[in-house]
Amino acid sequence: MACILVVDDRTEIRATLSEILTRAGHAVTVARNGQEAIEQYRTDRPDIMLLDMFMPVMNGFDTLFLLRQEFPDARVIAVSGGGGNMGADALEEARNLGAQITLQKPISPRELLAAIEELLGEPA
């Protein structure tokens, strides 16, 4: 079991991802944007952050940059629903900023749980 912080501006996506992760036995907290995510990370120190790249207030790129400065060992799965090249470019940039795994929306439960399992096998 891991503590996972789900960061997405869309309520239905946070709810769906939280349900998948909770059913798999993980503890889940949520944030609506990058600013909330950084504050929550400082408080809760989750095992993994599942981070949407396109959000208002503070996007995933800025969040990942700040997270890496303060918590260089944080485990992050970057997620993007941007279509076509925009989504692929966003995920490539997320990897450049330090995300260990990137996933394109929509995410299947199996794909999500495999990514979580992969990251849990890495030292924090």
Rosetta silent file (secondary structure, phi, psi, omega in degrees, C-alpha in Angstrom):
SEQUENCE: MACILVVDDRTEIRATLSEILTRAGHAVTVARNGQEAIEQYRTDRPDIMLLDMFMPVMNGFDTLFLLRQEFPDARVIAVSGGGGNMGADALEEARNLGAQITLQKPISPRELLAAIEELLGEPA
SCORE:     score description
SCORE:     0.000 S_00000001
   1 L     0.000  140.793  179.433    0.000    0.000    0.000 S_00000001
   2 L  -129.274  159.285  171.157    1.189    3.491   -0.822 S_00000001
   3 E   -96.900  122.389 -174.378    0.043    7.017   -0.091 S_00000001
   4 E  -123.412  129.868  176.276   -0.681    8.669   -3.432 S_00000001
   5 E   -97.982  115.878  179.353   -1.413   12.337   -4.098 S_00000001
   6 E   -97.315  120.483 -176.888   -3.697   12.749   -7.129 S_00000001
   7 E  -118.504  111.831  178.703   -3.406   16.219   -8.674 S_00000001
   8 L  -158.887  142.313 -179.088   -5.939   17.207  -11.351 S_00000001
   9 L   -78.455  -15.202 -177.708   -8.195   20.211  -11.851 S_00000001
  10 L   -95.855  120.684 -176.956  -11.134   18.084  -13.017 S_00000001
  11 H   -54.782  -44.811 -176.043  -13.295   16.691  -10.226 S_00000001
  12 H   -66.674  -32.853  178.091  -14.416   13.630  -12.189 S_00000001
  13 H   -71.661  -43.464  176.130  -10.834   12.642  -13.010 S_00000001
  14 H   -57.973  -43.703 -178.404   -9.735   13.021   -9.377 S_00000001
  15 H   -65.130  -45.047 -179.068  -12.696   10.884   -8.311 S_00000001
  16 H   -64.050  -48.821 -179.844  -12.083    8.164  -10.907 S_00000001
  17 H   -63.745  -40.875  178.210   -8.356    7.889  -10.227 S_00000001
  18 H   -61.183  -42.052  179.960   -8.949    7.959   -6.465 S_00000001
  19 H   -63.926  -45.365  178.489  -11.485    5.139   -6.743 S_00000001
  20 H   -58.381  -47.019 -176.791   -9.124    2.962   -8.798 S_00000001
  21 H   -69.801  -40.029  179.143   -6.280    3.520   -6.360 S_00000001
  22 H   -64.429  -43.919  177.854   -8.412    3.075   -3.232 S_00000001
  23 H   -61.299  -28.110  178.699   -9.848   -0.207   -4.537 S_00000001
  24 L   -83.837    0.721  175.329   -6.275   -1.383   -5.069 S_00000001
  25 L    96.975    8.023 -178.997   -5.566   -0.714   -1.379 S_00000001
  26 L   -91.457  152.758  171.997   -3.752    2.619   -1.599 S_00000001
  27 E   -87.832  135.733 -174.194   -4.378    5.681    0.561 S_00000001
  28 E  -127.446  135.063  167.395   -5.277    8.684   -1.601 S_00000001
  29 E  -122.056  160.234 -176.018   -5.232   12.424   -1.083 S_00000001
  30 E  -132.040  155.905  173.551   -6.169   14.942   -3.762 S_00000001
  31 E  -142.055  148.717 -176.072   -5.279   18.448   -4.911 S_00000001
  32 L   -91.580  -13.993 -179.059   -6.954   20.637   -7.554 S_00000001
  33 L  -160.682  174.909 -176.566   -3.831   22.401   -8.810 S_00000001
  34 H   -64.444  -35.244  179.136   -0.091   22.573   -8.442 S_00000001
  35 H   -62.200  -47.351  176.890   -0.131   25.108   -5.649 S_00000001
  36 H   -62.423  -38.279 -177.828   -2.324   22.838   -3.512 S_00000001
  37 H   -62.835  -45.141  179.605   -0.161   19.874   -4.514 S_00000001
  38 H   -62.778  -45.267  179.475    3.086   21.457   -3.302 S_00000001
  39 H   -61.234  -43.893 -179.214    1.473   22.468    0.008 S_00000001
  40 H   -68.824  -37.484  177.922    0.015   18.993    0.466 S_00000001
  41 H   -61.367  -43.133  179.308    3.288   17.302   -0.474 S_00000001
  42 H   -60.025  -37.692 -177.227    5.096   19.308    2.196 S_00000001
  43 H   -79.933  -48.942 -170.387    2.540   18.209    4.793 S_00000001
  44 H   -95.258  -23.356 -175.418    1.820   14.588    3.837 S_00000001
  45 L    46.297   62.007 -179.777    4.987   13.462    2.013 S_00000001
  46 L   -64.393  161.121  178.783    3.108   10.962   -0.169 S_00000001
  47 L   -71.444  -35.251 -176.978    4.922    8.030   -1.717 S_00000001
  48 E  -143.776  141.744  171.796    3.874    9.043   -5.234 S_00000001
  49 E  -109.902  126.259  175.054    2.399   12.126   -6.890 S_00000001
  50 E  -101.458  108.297 -164.016    0.121   11.555   -9.880 S_00000001
  51 E  -119.098  116.762  172.125    0.339   14.947  -11.611 S_00000001
  52 E   -71.804  143.287 -175.920   -1.758   16.392  -14.425 S_00000001
  53 L   -89.163  -24.789 -177.090    0.302   18.728  -16.586 S_00000001
  54 L  -115.525  104.516 -179.370   -2.409   21.208  -17.653 S_00000001
  55 L  -145.462  156.009  172.804   -4.194   22.960  -14.767 S_00000001
  56 L   -77.055  174.246  179.705   -5.091   26.491  -13.742 S_00000001
  57 L    71.279  -66.538  172.680   -3.402   28.358  -10.844 S_00000001
  58 L  -144.189  120.384 -177.368   -0.144   26.372  -11.173 S_00000001
  59 L   -75.963  173.533 -178.230    0.367   23.896  -14.010 S_00000001
  60 H   -67.018  -30.144  179.672    2.151   20.570  -13.733 S_00000001
  61 H   -64.731  -49.866  178.887    5.360   21.850  -15.324 S_00000001
  62 H   -65.118  -38.421  179.009    5.854   24.550  -12.689 S_00000001
  63 H   -61.803  -47.400 -179.169    4.770   22.129   -9.971 S_00000001
  64 H   -63.550  -41.466  177.830    7.285   19.519  -11.062 S_00000001
  65 H   -59.438  -48.890 -179.504   10.062   22.107  -11.283 S_00000001
  66 H   -67.203  -40.521  179.597    9.379   23.366   -7.734 S_00000001
  67 H   -60.148  -44.890 -179.237    8.908   19.851   -6.368 S_00000001
  68 H   -63.261  -34.606  178.536   12.285   18.754   -7.761 S_00000001
  69 H   -66.209  -43.059 -175.467   14.005   21.751   -6.132 S_00000001
  70 H   -88.374  -35.334 -176.575   12.580   20.995   -2.703 S_00000001
  71 L  -132.061   76.604 -173.473   12.176   17.204   -2.916 S_00000001
  72 L   -61.258  -22.138 -178.446   14.612   15.847   -5.508 S_00000001
  73 L   -95.575    5.432 -179.130   13.727   12.217   -4.717 S_00000001
  74 L   -59.094  138.840  177.911    9.951   12.628   -5.093 S_00000001
  75 L   -95.224  124.117 -172.979    8.353    9.931   -7.229 S_00000001
  76 E  -131.584  133.514  169.605    6.108   11.453   -9.892 S_00000001
  77 E  -110.068  116.337  179.105    3.839   10.094  -12.586 S_00000001
  78 E   -90.852  139.999 -176.541    3.004   12.871  -15.050 S_00000001
  79 E  -128.904  138.577  176.254   -0.316   12.683  -16.878 S_00000001
  80 E  -140.862  138.770  175.523   -1.528   14.595  -19.913 S_00000001
  81 L  -106.766    2.744  179.399   -4.747   14.544  -21.860 S_00000001
  82 L   -58.616  133.552 -176.436   -3.510   16.972  -24.484 S_00000001
  83 L   -78.657  156.536  172.988   -4.221   15.564  -27.909 S_00000001
  84 H    57.982 -139.794 -177.429   -1.730   14.757  -30.632 S_00000001
  85 H   -65.157  -30.164 -179.124    1.729   16.259  -30.500 S_00000001
  86 H   -59.663  -44.748  179.468    0.777   18.627  -27.685 S_00000001
  87 H   -66.048  -44.173  179.465    0.224   15.711  -25.303 S_00000001
  88 H   -64.131  -42.163  178.151    3.381   13.900  -26.395 S_00000001
  89 H   -63.492  -40.661  179.791    5.424   17.096  -26.103 S_00000001
  90 H   -62.730  -43.148 -179.253    4.002   17.771  -22.643 S_00000001
  91 H   -69.925  -35.174  175.528    4.923   14.290  -21.443 S_00000001
  92 H   -64.473  -42.707  178.113    8.416   14.559  -22.913 S_00000001
  93 H   -64.379  -38.283  177.732    8.889   17.876  -21.106 S_00000001
  94 H   -61.348  -41.218  176.791    7.599   16.283  -17.890 S_00000001
  95 H   -63.246  -40.684  178.288   10.267   13.570  -18.202 S_00000001
  96 H   -62.514  -30.638  179.748   12.883   16.289  -18.764 S_00000001
  97 L   -85.251   -6.353  173.646   11.698   17.948  -15.548 S_00000001
  98 L   117.696    5.368  174.962   12.070   14.710  -13.597 S_00000001
  99 L   -68.959  131.169 -178.711    8.868   12.675  -13.848 S_00000001
 100 L   -75.998  -33.892 -178.145    9.842    9.020  -13.704 S_00000001
 101 E  -133.371  144.493  174.678    6.763    7.794  -15.587 S_00000001
 102 E  -126.329  141.076  179.732    4.408    9.534  -18.018 S_00000001
 103 E  -132.104  138.514  177.864    0.900    8.426  -18.953 S_00000001
 104 E   -92.767  131.742  173.757   -1.440    9.682  -21.665 S_00000001
 105 L   -74.111  148.529   -3.225   -5.116   10.187  -20.761 S_00000001
 106 L   -74.797  146.354 -176.628   -7.382    8.346  -20.775 S_00000001
 107 L  -101.861  130.140  175.605   -5.555    6.009  -18.407 S_00000001
 108 L   -78.966  150.088  177.034   -6.694    2.429  -17.985 S_00000001
 109 H   -55.186  -41.205 -178.989   -6.814    1.085  -14.421 S_00000001
 110 H   -63.054  -43.292  179.596   -4.302   -1.628  -15.359 S_00000001
 111 H   -63.181  -43.465  179.627   -1.889    0.941  -16.824 S_00000001
 112 H   -63.103  -48.450 -177.359   -2.185    3.160  -13.731 S_00000001
 113 H   -67.532  -33.288  176.075   -1.660    0.331  -11.260 S_00000001
 114 H   -65.314  -40.436  178.843    1.316   -1.005  -13.246 S_00000001
 115 H   -65.656  -41.688  178.113    2.935    2.443  -13.124 S_00000001
 116 H   -61.974  -47.345 -179.989    2.351    2.691   -9.361 S_00000001
 117 H   -60.118  -42.496  178.548    3.819   -0.779   -8.838 S_00000001
 118 H   -60.297  -45.609 -179.159    6.845    0.107  -10.969 S_00000001
 119 H   -68.977  -34.415  179.476    7.549    3.261   -8.965 S_00000001
 120 H   -66.019  -22.469  176.845    7.073    1.508   -5.637 S_00000001
 121 L   -77.935  -11.002  178.885    9.875   -0.829   -6.656 S_00000001
 122 L   -94.788  143.484  176.390   12.257    2.140   -6.909 S_00000001
 123 L   -67.162  143.001  179.538   13.918    3.611   -3.821 S_00000001
 124 L   -78.516    0.000    0.000   12.548    7.001   -2.799 S_00000001
